[in-house]
Amino acid sequence: MIARAREVGVQRIVTIGSNAEEMTAVTPLLAEPGIYTTAGLHPNSADQWSDALEAQIRERATHPRCVAIGETGLDYFRDHVAPAAQQTAFRRQLAIARELGMTVSIHCRDADDDCFRLLVAEGPERVILHCFAVPLRLDEAIANGWWCSFAGNVTYPNASDLLHAAARCPADRILLETDAPYLTPVPHRGTPNEPSYVMDTLRAVALVRGEPADALAARVEANADAAYGLA
């Protein structure tokens, strides 16, 4: 999968660590050139928050290839964990990111009021809205200085609002992602997503923005450097 991504021009991949098992499982991949990771707890697993997990997140955050805290945030769409427990884990991870001067990668689904409120009040300087899904709040996100990362669902026939948001997103705030193995873009829908497919999302977004795909790719690379503090 990594080789296929490199064949189409993907030079760097961030593989998410969103629970204790994932943070451990991705460790061998970090020896590969261009592979980065994150440290965090997904809101759908927020009831797993503990002192031991916080210690694991802090330890992983010291790894030279760890570029963000997360994926963290709030998810009121799936009724897996009570909102109060989600907010507790979210706020603790925001505190870690602030303390360590790290980026946060945010999962926000049907919870944008609480998510945005906590990010404004307690978030670190660098915020990535992963799998951006609140097109009506694009201007607010940009005003707060956050990066908006668009996934393969912008290619879906019913996603015109997301595609329009991608068209309007300022050049210095736009990111693209796969969210693999989910949100597989057209024309690969029906199969698991993978990093190489980000090129299909790139072409769709470049088209609606009226710019060459190569130019947008270069801009996204530069934005990723800034968003993850790699510049």
N, C-alpha and C positions, 0 to 999 in steps of 0.2 A: 504494500500500500504506500509506504514511504517512497519506494522507487518510482511508482506510477506518478506520485505527486511531483517528484523531481523532474521526471521526463517532460512534464507540461510547464515547468517553470516555477513551481512552488519551492521557495528556498528555505522557508522557516515554518514550523508548525508548533502551535501551542496545544498540548494535550492536557485536558482539564483534570485536576485532582479535586473531586467534589465530595469525597468521604474518605474515611481511614483506609479502606481497601484500595481505592483508586490511587491515593497518594503513594502507597507501597508498590502497587502493580506497575506504575509508570517508571519507576526508578531505573530499570535496565535501559529504557529507551533514551534516557538523558545522556548516555554516552555517545549517541548518534549526533553527528553534526547538524546543527539547525533545529534541534528538537528542544522545546521549552515546556514548562509546566506551570501549574498554579497550586495553591494550597488553600483548601476551604471545605465548607460543608453546605451542600445544596439545601434549599429550604424544604424540599420534600423529605429530607432526612434530618430535619432540625431537632427532632426529639432525641437524636444521638449525641447532642452536645454534652460535653463533659470536660472536666479539668484535663484529663488525659488527652482528649482530642485537641483541645486548645494547645497543649504542649507539643503535640505532633505537628499541628499547623505552624506553630512558631519555629520548630526545628526545620521543617521543609522550606519555610520562607527564607532560611539562610543559605539554601542551595544556590549556587551561582546561576543555574538555569531556571530558577523559580522567578516568574515575572509578575505575579499578581496574587492577591488574596481572592479566593472565590473558586468556583462559582457560588456566590451567596446572593441573598436577596429575599424576596417574598413571592409566594405562589398561593393565591386564594382560589385558583381554578380547580386544582386537585385537592381534595379534602383528606390529605394524608396526615398533616400535622396542624394542630391548633395555631391560629394566628399569633397568640401570645408567645408560644414557644418559638415560632419562626422569628419573631421580632427580637427575642432574647439572643438567639444565635447570630442573627444578622448584626445586631448592635455590637456584640462582642467582636465579630470579625471586622467591622468598621473601625473599632478601637485599635485592633492589631494593625490594620493597614495604616492608620494615622500614626501610630507609635513608630512603625518601621519605615514610614515614608513610601509605602507601596501603593500600586494601583489596585482597585477592586474591580472584579468582573461580576456584573450584576445580572441575575435572573429576576425578571419582573413580569408576572402574569396575573392579570386581573387584580392587581394590588398596587397600581401606580400611585394612588394618593398617598398611602402609607410609605411606599418605597421612596418616592421623591421627597417626602417630608423628612424622613430619616437621613437620606443622603445629603440634603441641604444642611440639616442640623448637625450631623455627626460624621459625614463622609470625609475621606481624604481628598487631596488635591486632584488626583487622577482617577476618573471614573469611566468605565466602559459599560455601556448598556448593551449587553450581549443579546443577540437575537432580537434586535429592536422591534417592538411590537405595539408601540403607542404613537402612531403617526400624528394624532391630534395634539401631542405634547412635544413634538419635535422642537418647536421654537423655545419652549421652556428648557428642554435638555441642552440646547445649544447655548442659551443665555447663562446656564450654569457652568458652561465650559466642559461638558461631557462629550465623549465620543459615542457615536451611534453606529453599531455594527449590524449590517444587514446580512441575512442568511438566505438560503436557497428558496425560501417561501416567497421571495419577491418575484419569482418567475411563475407563480401559480396564476391561473386565470382569474381567480377571485381576490387577488392581492393588489388591486390597482391603487389602493390607498397607501400601502407600503411602498410600492414602486414610485408613487408620486413623492413620498417623503424622501426616498433615496435620491430623486431628481433634485429636490430642494436643499438637501443637506449641504452645508458649506464644505468646500473642498478640504479644509484642514481638520474636519471633524468626522469624516466618513471612514468606516472600516467595513471590510467584507469578511465573511466566515462561512464555514460549512454547517456547524453544529452536528457534525458527523457523530453517529450514524443516522441522525434524524434530518428532517426537512430537505430531503434529496431534491435538487433542482431539476426542472425540465431540461433535457429530455430523458433523465435517468430515473424518474419517479417509478416507484415500485421495487427499487433495489436499495440496499443500504447505502447511505451517503458515505463519501470518503474525501480526503483533502484535495485530490486532483479535481474534483467537481466544482471547486470554488471558481474555476475559470468560466464555467457556465453562468454563474451568478455575476461574475465580473462583466461578461459580455452583455448581459441583460441590463445591468445598471449603467454601463457605459453608453449603451444605445439610448436609454431614456434621458441621460444627462447630455447627450449630444457631443460626446468626446471620444477620442480613440481609446480603445481598451488598454493599450500600452501606457498611455498617459495616466489613466486612472489607476492602473496597477502600480506605477511608480509613486503616485500620490498615496495610495493605501499603504505601501511599504514605509514611506516616510512617516505617515500617521501612526503606524504600529510602533515604530521606534519611539515616537513621542509618548504614545499612550502607555506603553509598557516601561518607559524610562530607560530605553536602550540607547537613545541618541547621546 
